Amino acid sequence: MARRGIMSQNLKEEIARELGVYNVVSNEGWGSVTSRDCGNIVTKAIEIAERNVRK
């Protein structure tokens, strides 16, 4: 069974830019982003989602 991504590509890229890792993504792909940076991206996405739910 294939898993679908929940986060849109645009949101992931926007957060990567904000956290300063987009250059890695654009040059080497998502597989080259460190686990720590991926965790930071997920944490930021959760913060955004929680803000949107509270509105």
Secondary structure, DSSP 8 states (H G I E B T S, - for coil): -----SS-HHHHHHHHHHHT-HHHHHHH-GGGS-HHHHHHHHHHHHHHHHHHHH-
